[in-house]
Amino acid sequence: MHDQTYDRVVAHPKYAELMKKRNRFALLLSAIVLGVYASFVFMATMAPATFSSPLSEGMTWCVGLLAGFVIQAFAFVMTGIYVRRANSEFDALNRVLIEETAR
């Protein structure tokens, strides 16, 4: 990218809007995921007997294993939420920015 084009893009108000929205949303989702993972680790260290207890009598699966699977599914869903918003709102802002700075 030419320096002039780069300078026009960075100076454009839509670029600042795009970066602000994208960064705020990414930080929010990251904080949520971090909170879930930290809660998992906190519970595993503070209540290891609970995590190692079976889901029900006679089962070999434990609570901690199920919690780990749920956390992985949660992370997958959070990634999907980000991708959906990125492909709609953020890409639309990006297209407008490219069109306006290409002139």
C-alpha positions in Angstrom: 0.0 0.0 0.0 1.3 3.4 -0.9 2.2 5.8 2.0 -0.4 8.3 0.8 -3.2 5.7 0.7 -2.2 4.5 4.1 -2.2 8.0 5.5 -5.6 8.7 4.0 -7.1 5.5 5.5 -5.6 6.1 9.0 -6.8 9.8 9.0 -10.3 8.9 7.9 -13.0 9.1 10.7 -14.5 5.8 9.6 -11.2 4.1 10.3 -11.2 5.4 13.9 -14.9 4.3 14.2 -14.0 0.8 12.9 -11.0 0.4 15.2 -12.9 1.6 18.2 -15.9 -0.7 17.6 -13.8 -3.7 16.8 -11.4 -3.3 19.7 -14.2 -2.7 22.2 -16.1 -5.8 21.0 -12.9 -8.0 21.0 -11.9 -6.8 24.5 -15.4 -7.5 25.8 -15.5 -11.0 24.4 -11.9 -11.7 25.6 -12.8 -10.6 29.1 -15.9 -12.8 29.1 -13.8 -15.8 27.9 -11.0 -15.1 30.4 -13.6 -14.8 33.2 -15.0 -18.2 32.3 -11.6 -19.9 32.1 -10.4 -18.2 35.3 -13.6 -19.4 37.1 -12.9 -22.9 35.9 -9.3 -22.8 37.2 -10.4 -21.2 40.5 -13.0 -23.9 41.0 -10.6 -26.6 40.1 -8.0 -25.3 42.7 -10.5 -24.5 45.4 -12.8 -27.5 45.1 -10.9 -30.3 43.6 -13.1 -32.9 45.2 -16.1 -31.5 43.4 -14.3 -31.5 40.0 -13.2 -35.1 40.5 -16.6 -36.4 41.6 -18.5 -38.5 39.2 -21.5 -37.0 37.4 -23.8 -39.6 38.9 -23.4 -42.8 40.8 -21.5 -45.5 38.8 -20.4 -43.1 36.1 -16.7 -42.7 35.2 -17.1 -39.2 33.8 -16.4 -36.5 36.3 -17.8 -33.0 36.8 -14.4 -31.4 35.8 -14.4 -33.3 32.5 -17.9 -32.1 31.6 -17.0 -28.6 32.7 -14.0 -28.6 30.4 -16.1 -29.8 27.4 -18.7 -27.0 28.2 -15.9 -24.4 28.3 -14.6 -25.6 24.9 -18.1 -25.3 23.4 -18.4 -21.9 25.0 -15.2 -20.7 23.4 -16.4 -22.0 20.0 -19.7 -20.1 20.3 -17.9 -16.9 21.3 -15.6 -17.2 18.3 -18.7 -17.6 16.1 -20.3 -14.5 17.7 -17.2 -12.5 16.8 -16.9 -13.8 13.3 -20.6 -13.1 12.6 -20.3 -9.5 13.7 -17.0 -9.1 11.9 -18.5 -10.4 8.7 -21.4 -8.1 8.9 -20.8 -4.8 10.7 -17.0 -4.6 10.5 -16.7 -5.7 6.9 -19.4 -3.1 5.9 -17.5 -0.4 7.6 -14.3 -1.6 6.0 -15.9 -1.5 2.5 -17.2 2.1 3.1 -13.7 3.1 4.2 -12.1 1.6 1.1 -14.6 3.3 -1.2 -14.2 6.7 0.4 -10.4 6.6 0.5 -10.0 5.3 -3.0 -11.3 8.5 -4.5 
